[in-house]
């Protein structure tokens, strides 16, 4: 066993042990889903939604190609979470719900809640699957593991500790993951620059445009990221659930602000690592491997620590995602629709069951979708759903003429348009209407127009 692999295995074992330790705090459905959380646990649990495999290997890949401007990915996420903190954290917390679909019911209606829960669960499963694909790919390319084995080992690990301790387990383990992520990336920067020289050497080795301009990746891409991040941050169940479980609205707002300022700068560090990889490996054919190969080129112990930090980023995202999926399936569908009088013990059992099934589904999809583009198509489609749901929710909060029937049909229509957009791009290589008119713009505009128009055309029936 290589040193790098040994370090990663030890880190995974430590994570599982910490998660199991949290089991004694998850003795009820409320504690499993999250209740009475302070600022630290809210920040730790919520940060994982935004600092996953994309913010490490994904941003470094763009850094290898475009330079510093790839950091807009996490900067955009930070902007989105700031909007959530300033305008919606307290409002959401005041509703006394533990899910985003539950909030949608408060402002629109129960049918909208059920549909939103189904759509957002799909979003969570899609993102979780993508993270496991990244983990498996890392295991194959860097550690020489069998892909399926890497996915299964990782999957079993995060499922065990999430099922054991619920939200507390996510919070405790994500504290460790956050330290590992920042510590590992900073360590990688120090040792990488020790080999190539200082930042001045990096500037002289790469052209200013695009590598040192924040516009290098293109205005359209940046704008799309910012729009998607703002809309997504305000409906991302995995990121919002800790805020809904906060002690009060002030804790929720403070935690969201701290989360934003932890998330935003992270991409700058990983983008620079991608640029360092460009200098050291200018002939690298696959930019996706920029960060892993750079780490394998460092001292084995240092490289192992940094690779463990990449795994930490993946775990910090997947764990809250399957918990969020289980929470919505339990609270919004099972309890709300079928068993409103279910005992706390029954809900806890169902919560663990649905959370475990969500994790297993992510593993199965990650194995079957390997080496295909379908996972990317699924992710793009999922993000269109998340953002468009927030548009519909905004109407429900601020426009009294919003109807439940109109909102439900608007959600379905937006999902259909998003599916068409992503499928068309997958088949032809370009978007309908215009090359720059991405699925983000199509979904947002569809949600805006359809909610407004259909609320006029489809008034609610008496009793709805």
Buried (B, 14 or more C-beta within 10 A) or exposed (E): EBBBBEBBBEBBEBBBEBBBBBBEBBEBBBBBBBBEBEBEBBBBBBBBBBBBBBBBBBBBBBBBBBBBBBBBBBBBBBBBBBBBBEEBBBBBBEBEBBBBBBBBBBBBBBBBBBBBBBBBBBBBBBBBBBBBBBBBBBBBBBBEBEBBEBBBBBBBBBBBBBBBBBBBBBBBBBBBBBEBBBBBBEBBBEBBBEEEEEEEEBEEBBEEEBBBBBBBBBEEBBBBBBBBBBBBBBBBBBBBBBBBBBBEBEBBBBBBBBBBEBBBEBBBBBBBBBBBBBBBBEEBEEBBBBBBBBBBBBEBEBBBBBBBBBBBBBBBBBBBBBBBBBBBBBBBBBBBEEBEEBEEEBBBBBBBBBBBBBBBBBBBBBBEBBEEEBBBBBBBBBBBBBBBBBBBBBBBBEEEEBBBBBBBBBBEBBBEBBBBBBEBBBEEEEBBEEEBBBBBBBBBBBBBBBBBBBBEEBEBEEEE
